[in-house]
Amino acid sequence: MSTPTTFHDFLDLPIELRYEIWEHATDTYPLSVTAEISTEENRLTHVSPPPAILSASSESRRVALKRSGWRKYCIGSPSNPASIYFNPHNMVLDLYLHVETTKEGLYENRRRITWTGLDAVLHDALRATQHLHLRSRDLRYHSDLLDWGAIEGICLDPIFCFELPNLKIISESYKTVEEINDGGCNRCEGYHSEKSCGIPRISCSRCFNAYRPTMLRSFWPFYNPQKPEEMEWHAREMRISGRIRLPIDDKQIAEWDDEDQKLRKIEEAEFQW
């Protein structure tokens, strides 16, 4: 068989073949989009550039948008506008938080993070996303968003004060989504076991957590005895072992929900006094 010496112009290829090439190129893009925010004045500092395939040609753009389900979300502020393209159903919004501190970089003197502040920067992108991944130089910073115990004197708006109806999972780590999906994160619950975890202890990372926003009955100190069925949003920590891959699939979420529902019934029974 002779080796071809010429390559025909791309536009001369059959349209079915061109579409297949564009679809394959679309499938190679990562399952995450990145935004970086400074907590000082809730300022956007960096975002992932739009996928190059969207600007290659009108044909590539049409095929890529149909194949991927990407949507354009305008974020930032009027003085610092930006946009990101992602599919909130099967991609992760990877959010790096530059947390400003007011004195010697101490955790206690940090500028607190709020959902209201994030919403002011991310707008519809935050409200649409189903899997949010948080990163910062200290995972304790995220307690402002997840833990009612961070409230001192005034309500800052952790997850139960700020409703995000589409949000399925909040994860946190020092690593990006791409680093985690490249095999950079293995986790086991409780006592390390190579049998369940599958890797040596030295390679096991516990610097990863995942939370499931869930509507729960209001507990103390916010429990209102006059409204025993009053519900509020809480971030329930998920028990995950083994190699981590994001976004967490719906089957794994459903299995965790079943186990957590049984645990909640036990907790509610113990809560009665």
Short mmCIF file of the C-alpha atoms (twelve columns), coordinates in Angstrom:
data_MODEL
# 
_entry.id   MODEL 
# 
loop_
_atom_site.group_PDB 
_atom_site.id 
_atom_site.type_symbol 
_atom_site.label_atom_id 
_atom_site.label_alt_id 
_atom_site.label_comp_id 
_atom_site.label_asym_id 
_atom_site.label_seq_id 
_atom_site.Cartn_x 
_atom_site.Cartn_y 
_atom_site.Cartn_z 
_atom_site.pdbx_PDB_model_num 
ATOM 1   C CA . MET A 1   0.000   0.000  0.000  1 
ATOM 2   C CA . SER A 2   1.397   3.374  -1.030 1 
ATOM 3   C CA . THR A 3   1.743   6.166  1.488  1 
ATOM 4   C CA . PRO A 4   -0.425  9.244  0.745  1 
ATOM 5   C CA . THR A 5   1.647   12.268 -0.200 1 
ATOM 6   C CA . THR A 6   -1.088  14.890 0.014  1 
ATOM 7   C CA . PHE A 7   -3.734  15.827 2.528  1 
ATOM 8   C CA . HIS A 8   -6.971  17.189 1.165  1 
ATOM 9   C CA . ASP A 9   -8.396  20.416 2.494  1 
ATOM 10  C CA . PHE A 10  -10.434 19.876 5.679  1 
ATOM 11  C CA . LEU A 11  -13.519 21.435 4.101  1 
ATOM 12  C CA . ASP A 12  -13.320 18.868 1.279  1 
ATOM 13  C CA . LEU A 13  -13.839 16.013 3.742  1 
ATOM 14  C CA . PRO A 14  -17.342 14.525 4.007  1 
ATOM 15  C CA . ILE A 15  -19.461 16.446 6.504  1 
ATOM 16  C CA . GLU A 16  -19.996 13.281 8.574  1 
ATOM 17  C CA . LEU A 17  -16.238 12.898 9.005  1 
ATOM 18  C CA . ARG A 18  -15.791 16.564 9.898  1 
ATOM 19  C CA . TYR A 19  -18.513 16.282 12.543 1 
ATOM 20  C CA . GLU A 20  -16.853 13.191 13.981 1 
ATOM 21  C CA . ILE A 21  -13.540 15.050 14.242 1 
ATOM 22  C CA . TRP A 22  -15.184 18.014 16.006 1 
ATOM 23  C CA . GLU A 23  -17.028 15.693 18.405 1 
ATOM 24  C CA . HIS A 24  -13.826 13.848 19.273 1 
ATOM 25  C CA . ALA A 25  -12.044 17.174 19.884 1 
ATOM 26  C CA . THR A 26  -14.887 18.288 22.160 1 
ATOM 27  C CA . ASP A 27  -14.641 15.109 24.246 1 
ATOM 28  C CA . THR A 28  -10.973 15.824 25.054 1 
ATOM 29  C CA . TYR A 29  -11.763 18.931 27.122 1 
ATOM 30  C CA . PRO A 30  -11.573 18.612 30.930 1 
ATOM 31  C CA . LEU A 31  -14.656 18.076 33.085 1 
ATOM 32  C CA . SER A 32  -14.129 21.310 34.977 1 
ATOM 33  C CA . VAL A 33  -13.962 25.058 34.563 1 
ATOM 34  C CA . THR A 34  -11.873 27.229 36.882 1 
ATOM 35  C CA . ALA A 35  -12.532 30.591 38.476 1 
ATOM 36  C CA . GLU A 36  -10.361 32.373 41.034 1 
ATOM 37  C CA . ILE A 37  -11.809 34.934 43.426 1 
ATOM 38  C CA . SER A 38  -10.169 37.259 45.920 1 
ATOM 39  C CA . THR A 39  -12.273 37.685 49.040 1 
ATOM 40  C CA . GLU A 40  -11.186 41.314 49.199 1 
ATOM 41  C CA . GLU A 41  -14.181 43.093 47.669 1 
ATOM 42  C CA . ASN A 42  -15.188 39.745 46.090 1 
ATOM 43  C CA . ARG A 43  -13.029 40.352 43.039 1 
ATOM 44  C CA . LEU A 44  -12.606 37.916 40.138 1 
ATOM 45  C CA . THR A 45  -8.901  37.383 39.382 1 
ATOM 46  C CA . HIS A 46  -8.812  34.565 36.812 1 
ATOM 47  C CA . VAL A 47  -11.109 32.307 34.772 1 
ATOM 48  C CA . SER A 48  -10.603 29.419 32.364 1 
ATOM 49  C CA . PRO A 49  -10.405 30.692 28.773 1 
ATOM 50  C CA . PRO A 50  -13.231 29.666 26.425 1 
ATOM 51  C CA . PRO A 51  -12.607 26.331 24.657 1 
ATOM 52  C CA . ALA A 52  -10.629 27.024 21.494 1 
ATOM 53  C CA . ILE A 53  -12.943 24.813 19.462 1 
ATOM 54  C CA . LEU A 54  -15.686 27.415 19.869 1 
ATOM 55  C CA . SER A 55  -13.710 29.923 17.825 1 
ATOM 56  C CA . ALA A 56  -12.264 27.572 15.185 1 
ATOM 57  C CA . SER A 57  -15.271 27.946 12.872 1 
ATOM 58  C CA . SER A 58  -19.021 28.307 12.991 1 
ATOM 59  C CA . GLU A 59  -19.302 24.580 12.235 1 
ATOM 60  C CA . SER A 60  -16.999 23.550 15.085 1 
ATOM 61  C CA . ARG A 61  -18.852 25.869 17.464 1 
ATOM 62  C CA . ARG A 62  -22.229 24.443 16.497 1 
ATOM 63  C CA . VAL A 63  -21.079 20.831 16.865 1 
ATOM 64  C CA . ALA A 64  -19.201 21.462 20.143 1 
ATOM 65  C CA . LEU A 65  -22.103 23.243 21.835 1 
ATOM 66  C CA . LYS A 66  -24.526 20.507 20.816 1 
ATOM 67  C CA . ARG A 67  -22.149 17.709 21.839 1 
ATOM 68  C CA . SER A 68  -21.052 19.163 25.188 1 
ATOM 69  C CA . GLY A 69  -24.090 21.074 26.392 1 
ATOM 70  C CA . TRP A 70  -21.820 24.010 27.259 1 
ATOM 71  C CA . ARG A 71  -23.555 27.260 28.076 1 
ATOM 72  C CA . LYS A 72  -22.084 30.715 28.359 1 
ATOM 73  C CA . TYR A 73  -22.297 32.312 31.810 1 
ATOM 74  C CA . CYS A 74  -21.416 35.950 32.347 1 
ATOM 75  C CA . ILE A 75  -19.577 36.455 35.625 1 
ATOM 76  C CA . GLY A 76  -17.542 39.156 37.342 1 
ATOM 77  C CA . SER A 77  -18.627 42.766 37.694 1 
ATOM 78  C CA . PRO A 78  -19.397 45.623 35.276 1 
ATOM 79  C CA . SER A 79  -15.862 46.921 35.788 1 
ATOM 80  C CA . ASN A 80  -14.296 43.446 35.515 1 
ATOM 81  C CA . PRO A 81  -16.533 41.322 33.255 1 
ATOM 82  C CA . ALA A 82  -15.725 37.768 32.194 1 
ATOM 83  C CA . SER A 83  -17.474 34.668 30.916 1 
ATOM 84  C CA . ILE A 84  -17.123 30.916 31.252 1 
ATOM 85  C CA . TYR A 85  -18.468 28.016 29.224 1 
ATOM 86  C CA . PHE A 86  -19.480 24.828 30.977 1 
ATOM 87  C CA . ASN A 87  -22.230 22.262 31.355 1 
ATOM 88  C CA . PRO A 88  -23.466 22.484 34.973 1 
ATOM 89  C CA . HIS A 89  -24.942 18.976 34.772 1 
ATOM 90  C CA . ASN A 90  -21.730 17.036 34.145 1 
ATOM 91  C CA . MET A 91  -18.888 19.470 34.841 1 
ATOM 92  C CA . VAL A 92  -17.388 20.848 38.049 1 
ATOM 93  C CA . LEU A 93  -17.047 24.524 38.872 1 
ATOM 94  C CA . ASP A 94  -13.513 24.566 40.320 1 
ATOM 95  C CA . LEU A 95  -13.300 27.628 42.548 1 
ATOM 96  C CA . TYR A 96  -10.023 28.849 44.053 1 
ATOM 97  C CA . LEU A 97  -10.466 31.342 46.891 1 
ATOM 98  C CA . HIS A 98  -7.716  33.869 47.604 1 
ATOM 99  C CA . VAL A 99  -8.600  34.540 51.227 1 
ATOM 100 C CA . GLU A 100 -7.314  37.892 52.418 1 
ATOM 101 C CA . THR A 101 -6.057  38.147 55.985 1 
ATOM 102 C CA . THR A 102 -5.882  41.328 58.030 1 
ATOM 103 C CA . LYS A 103 -3.003  40.517 60.370 1 
ATOM 104 C CA . GLU A 104 0.071   38.341 59.887 1 
ATOM 105 C CA . GLY A 105 -1.851  35.880 57.730 1 
ATOM 106 C CA . LEU A 106 -3.624  34.339 60.728 1 
ATOM 107 C CA . TYR A 107 -6.676  32.151 60.202 1 
ATOM 108 C CA . GLU A 108 -8.585  34.025 62.903 1 
ATOM 109 C CA . ASN A 109 -7.994  37.353 61.134 1 
ATOM 110 C CA . ARG A 110 -9.110  36.261 57.695 1 
ATOM 111 C CA . ARG A 111 -11.686 38.088 55.642 1 
ATOM 112 C CA . ARG A 112 -14.678 35.764 55.821 1 
ATOM 113 C CA . ILE A 113 -16.197 34.092 52.766 1 
ATOM 114 C CA . THR A 114 -19.942 34.266 52.196 1 
ATOM 115 C CA . TRP A 115 -22.293 32.722 49.669 1 
ATOM 116 C CA . THR A 116 -23.666 36.195 49.037 1 
ATOM 117 C CA . GLY A 117 -20.177 37.353 48.076 1 
ATOM 118 C CA . LEU A 118 -19.649 34.402 45.735 1 
ATOM 119 C CA . ASP A 119 -23.065 34.972 44.173 1 
ATOM 120 C CA . ALA A 120 -22.157 38.602 43.506 1 
ATOM 121 C CA . VAL A 121 -19.236 37.385 41.357 1 
ATOM 122 C CA . LEU A 122 -20.519 34.135 39.808 1 
ATOM 123 C CA . HIS A 123 -24.204 35.009 39.352 1 
ATOM 124 C CA . ASP A 124 -26.133 32.364 37.367 1 
ATOM 125 C CA . ALA A 125 -23.048 30.139 37.087 1 
ATOM 126 C CA . LEU A 126 -23.173 29.510 40.849 1 
ATOM 127 C CA . ARG A 127 -26.938 28.973 40.884 1 
ATOM 128 C CA . ALA A 128 -26.785 26.538 37.960 1 
ATOM 129 C CA . THR A 129 -23.844 24.393 39.023 1 
ATOM 130 C CA . GLN A 130 -24.461 20.926 40.458 1 
ATOM 131 C CA . HIS A 131 -20.920 20.205 41.656 1 
ATOM 132 C CA . LEU A 132 -18.828 22.934 43.265 1 
ATOM 133 C CA . HIS A 133 -15.173 22.285 44.139 1 
ATOM 134 C CA . LEU A 134 -13.552 24.647 46.664 1 
ATOM 135 C CA . ARG A 135 -9.822  25.264 46.938 1 
ATOM 136 C CA . SER A 136 -7.749  27.609 49.090 1 
ATOM 137 C CA . ARG A 137 -4.478  27.539 50.996 1 
ATOM 138 C CA . ASP A 138 -6.304  26.494 54.193 1 
ATOM 139 C CA . LEU A 139 -9.383  24.260 54.058 1 
ATOM 140 C CA . ARG A 140 -10.570 25.749 57.342 1 
ATOM 141 C CA . TYR A 141 -11.544 28.886 55.414 1 
ATOM 142 C CA . HIS A 142 -14.425 26.942 53.881 1 
ATOM 143 C CA . SER A 143 -16.127 26.597 57.257 1 
ATOM 144 C CA . ASP A 144 -17.610 30.044 56.622 1 
ATOM 145 C CA . LEU A 145 -19.663 28.465 53.847 1 
ATOM 146 C CA . LEU A 146 -20.394 25.070 55.356 1 
ATOM 147 C CA . ASP A 147 -20.488 25.233 59.139 1 
ATOM 148 C CA . TRP A 148 -23.039 27.041 61.281 1 
ATOM 149 C CA . GLY A 149 -20.431 26.984 64.041 1 
ATOM 150 C CA . ALA A 150 -18.643 29.783 62.191 1 
ATOM 151 C CA . ILE A 151 -21.431 32.148 63.180 1 
ATOM 152 C CA . GLU A 152 -20.443 34.465 66.009 1 
ATOM 153 C CA . GLY A 153 -22.870 37.231 66.846 1 
ATOM 154 C CA . ILE A 154 -24.268 37.718 63.339 1 
ATOM 155 C CA . CYS A 155 -25.482 35.323 60.670 1 
ATOM 156 C CA . LEU A 156 -22.917 35.145 57.885 1 
ATOM 157 C CA . ASP A 157 -25.003 32.914 55.572 1 
ATOM 158 C CA . PRO A 158 -23.527 29.407 55.535 1 
ATOM 159 C CA . ILE A 159 -25.211 26.804 53.352 1 
ATOM 160 C CA . PHE A 160 -28.426 26.622 55.362 1 
ATOM 161 C CA . CYS A 161 -28.987 30.380 54.939 1 
ATOM 162 C CA . PHE A 162 -28.361 30.478 51.181 1 
ATOM 163 C CA . GLU A 163 -30.413 28.124 49.046 1 
ATOM 164 C CA . LEU A 164 -28.817 26.666 45.908 1 
ATOM 165 C CA . PRO A 165 -31.466 24.268 44.594 1 
ATOM 166 C CA . ASN A 166 -29.339 22.774 41.802 1 
ATOM 167 C CA . LEU A 167 -26.283 22.077 43.950 1 
ATOM 168 C CA . LYS A 168 -25.714 18.350 44.520 1 
ATOM 169 C CA . ILE A 169 -22.150 18.177 45.839 1 
ATOM 170 C CA . ILE A 170 -19.620 20.540 47.415 1 
ATOM 171 C CA . SER A 171 -16.087 19.158 47.504 1 
ATOM 172 C CA . GLU A 172 -12.908 20.699 48.893 1 
ATOM 173 C CA . SER A 173 -9.221  19.979 48.448 1 
ATOM 174 C CA . TYR A 174 -5.846  21.595 47.868 1 
ATOM 175 C CA . LYS A 175 -5.799  19.932 44.436 1 
ATOM 176 C CA . THR A 176 -7.541  20.950 41.236 1 
ATOM 177 C CA . VAL A 177 -10.237 18.786 39.688 1 
ATOM 178 C CA . GLU A 178 -7.831  17.779 36.914 1 
ATOM 179 C CA . GLU A 179 -5.166  16.713 39.421 1 
ATOM 180 C CA . ILE A 180 -7.718  14.628 41.311 1 
ATOM 181 C CA . ASN A 181 -9.042  12.982 38.147 1 
ATOM 182 C CA . ASP A 182 -5.502  12.198 36.999 1 
ATOM 183 C CA . GLY A 183 -5.196  9.860  39.980 1 
ATOM 184 C CA . GLY A 184 -3.873  12.407 42.434 1 
ATOM 185 C CA . CYS A 185 -6.331  11.737 45.241 1 
ATOM 186 C CA . ASN A 186 -7.152  8.564  47.150 1 
ATOM 187 C CA . ARG A 187 -9.092  8.671  50.389 1 
ATOM 188 C CA . CYS A 188 -10.259 6.265  53.058 1 
ATOM 189 C CA . GLU A 189 -12.620 6.830  55.956 1 
ATOM 190 C CA . GLY A 190 -11.494 6.262  59.525 1 
ATOM 191 C CA . TYR A 191 -8.623  3.820  60.061 1 
ATOM 192 C CA . HIS A 192 -6.553  3.292  56.920 1 
ATOM 193 C CA . SER A 193 -6.905  -0.132 55.335 1 
ATOM 194 C CA . GLU A 194 -5.064  -1.035 52.150 1 
ATOM 195 C CA . LYS A 195 -7.734  -3.632 51.458 1 
ATOM 196 C CA . SER A 196 -10.518 -1.040 51.277 1 
ATOM 197 C CA . CYS A 197 -8.440  1.916  50.107 1 
ATOM 198 C CA . GLY A 198 -6.298  0.032  47.628 1 
ATOM 199 C CA . ILE A 199 -3.097  2.029  48.160 1 
ATOM 200 C CA . PRO A 200 -0.362  2.270  50.817 1 
ATOM 201 C CA . ARG A 201 -0.965  4.565  53.787 1 
ATOM 202 C CA . ILE A 202 1.714   7.025  52.635 1 
ATOM 203 C CA . SER A 203 -0.228  7.626  49.400 1 
ATOM 204 C CA . CYS A 204 -3.623  8.014  51.060 1 
ATOM 205 C CA . SER A 205 -4.895  11.591 51.056 1 
ATOM 206 C CA . ARG A 206 -7.373  12.821 53.623 1 
ATOM 207 C CA . CYS A 207 -7.092  16.394 52.357 1 
ATOM 208 C CA . PHE A 208 -10.323 15.901 50.432 1 
ATOM 209 C CA . ASN A 209 -13.867 16.244 51.683 1 
ATOM 210 C CA . ALA A 210 -17.243 16.101 50.001 1 
ATOM 211 C CA . TYR A 211 -20.529 17.446 51.307 1 
ATOM 212 C CA . ARG A 212 -24.116 16.840 50.287 1 
ATOM 213 C CA . PRO A 213 -26.456 19.855 50.660 1 
ATOM 214 C CA . THR A 214 -29.564 18.399 52.281 1 
ATOM 215 C CA . MET A 215 -32.825 19.729 53.662 1 
ATOM 216 C CA . LEU A 216 -32.982 18.726 57.334 1 
ATOM 217 C CA . ARG A 217 -35.197 19.451 60.293 1 
ATOM 218 C CA . SER A 218 -33.939 22.497 62.163 1 
ATOM 219 C CA . PHE A 219 -31.803 21.521 65.187 1 
ATOM 220 C CA . TRP A 220 -30.492 23.503 68.143 1 
ATOM 221 C CA . PRO A 221 -29.519 26.309 68.436 1 
ATOM 222 C CA . PHE A 222 -31.878 27.187 65.586 1 
ATOM 223 C CA . TYR A 223 -34.578 24.706 66.571 1 
ATOM 224 C CA . ASN A 224 -38.001 26.320 66.986 1 
ATOM 225 C CA . PRO A 225 -40.255 24.166 69.227 1 
ATOM 226 C CA . GLN A 226 -43.260 26.022 67.808 1 
ATOM 227 C CA . LYS A 227 -42.372 24.712 64.325 1 
ATOM 228 C CA . PRO A 228 -41.094 21.136 64.824 1 
ATOM 229 C CA . GLU A 229 -41.219 20.426 61.102 1 
ATOM 230 C CA . GLU A 230 -39.240 23.508 60.095 1 
ATOM 231 C CA . MET A 231 -36.568 22.560 57.553 1 
ATOM 232 C CA . GLU A 232 -33.264 24.177 56.588 1 
ATOM 233 C CA . TRP A 233 -30.259 23.511 54.360 1 
ATOM 234 C CA . HIS A 234 -27.278 21.668 55.822 1 
ATOM 235 C CA . ALA A 235 -24.038 20.367 54.315 1 
ATOM 236 C CA . ARG A 236 -23.725 16.694 55.291 1 
ATOM 237 C CA . GLU A 237 -20.202 15.301 55.033 1 
ATOM 238 C CA . MET A 238 -20.061 12.289 52.698 1 
ATOM 239 C CA . ARG A 239 -18.146 9.149  53.591 1 
ATOM 240 C CA . ILE A 240 -16.036 8.335  50.532 1 
ATOM 241 C CA . SER A 241 -13.219 5.813  50.197 1 
ATOM 242 C CA . GLY A 242 -10.879 4.836  47.400 1 
ATOM 243 C CA . ARG A 243 -9.819  6.706  44.282 1 
ATOM 244 C CA . ILE A 244 -11.657 9.988  43.891 1 
ATOM 245 C CA . ARG A 245 -13.051 11.092 40.552 1 
ATOM 246 C CA . LEU A 246 -15.065 14.265 39.987 1 
ATOM 247 C CA . PRO A 247 -17.851 14.929 39.401 1 
ATOM 248 C CA . ILE A 248 -19.197 12.250 41.734 1 
ATOM 249 C CA . ASP A 249 -21.686 10.182 39.743 1 
ATOM 250 C CA . ASP A 250 -25.403 10.072 40.529 1 
ATOM 251 C CA . LYS A 251 -25.320 6.374  41.445 1 
ATOM 252 C CA . GLN A 252 -22.777 6.985  44.210 1 
ATOM 253 C CA . ILE A 253 -24.798 9.970  45.453 1 
ATOM 254 C CA . ALA A 254 -27.988 7.884  45.558 1 
ATOM 255 C CA . GLU A 255 -26.252 5.129  47.532 1 
ATOM 256 C CA . TRP A 256 -24.924 7.665  50.035 1 
ATOM 257 C CA . ASP A 257 -28.372 9.280  50.353 1 
ATOM 258 C CA . ASP A 258 -29.896 5.922  51.320 1 
ATOM 259 C CA . GLU A 259 -27.276 5.362  54.034 1 
ATOM 260 C CA . ASP A 260 -27.532 8.929  55.294 1 
ATOM 261 C CA . GLN A 261 -31.314 8.753  55.548 1 
ATOM 262 C CA . LYS A 262 -30.997 5.808  57.927 1 
ATOM 263 C CA . LEU A 263 -28.394 7.716  59.966 1 
ATOM 264 C CA . ARG A 264 -30.603 10.830 60.149 1 
ATOM 265 C CA . LYS A 265 -33.487 8.825  61.574 1 
ATOM 266 C CA . ILE A 266 -31.186 7.621  64.354 1 
ATOM 267 C CA . GLU A 267 -29.941 11.178 65.002 1 
ATOM 268 C CA . GLU A 268 -33.473 12.591 65.115 1 
ATOM 269 C CA . ALA A 269 -34.555 9.886  67.529 1 
ATOM 270 C CA . GLU A 270 -31.633 10.717 69.840 1 
ATOM 271 C CA . PHE A 271 -32.387 14.445 69.523 1 
ATOM 272 C CA . GLN A 272 -35.845 14.157 71.077 1 
ATOM 273 C CA . TRP A 273 -35.951 15.189 74.699 1 
# 
